[in-house]
Amino acid sequence: MKSVAAANRMKMGLSAKVAGTQEAGSVLGRLHLLNPDEITSAQFEAGMRMAEGYARSMLWQVFRSRVSKQWISLMYMD
């Protein structure tokens, strides 16, 4: 991890030990670490699963769009 990122996370109130964790790398994770009573571990994990699912669906849409465009251009080549 870059020291600039860790320094910025520590400015937000995270300890040096926690600032280097993967959990501190996302906004949701930092909110969970700073406010554990408001965002539970279960809520954090659910949010991360939702983000992963969204990223997979967006990646699939981009892939499908590019493949469709390439296929159409191949079909109509002279």
PyMOL commands that set and color helices and strands:
alter all, ss='L'
color gray80, all
select helices_A, chain A and resi 3-11+16-19+23-25+27-34+41-75
alter helices_A, ss='H'
color red, helices_A
deselect
rebuild
show_as cartoon
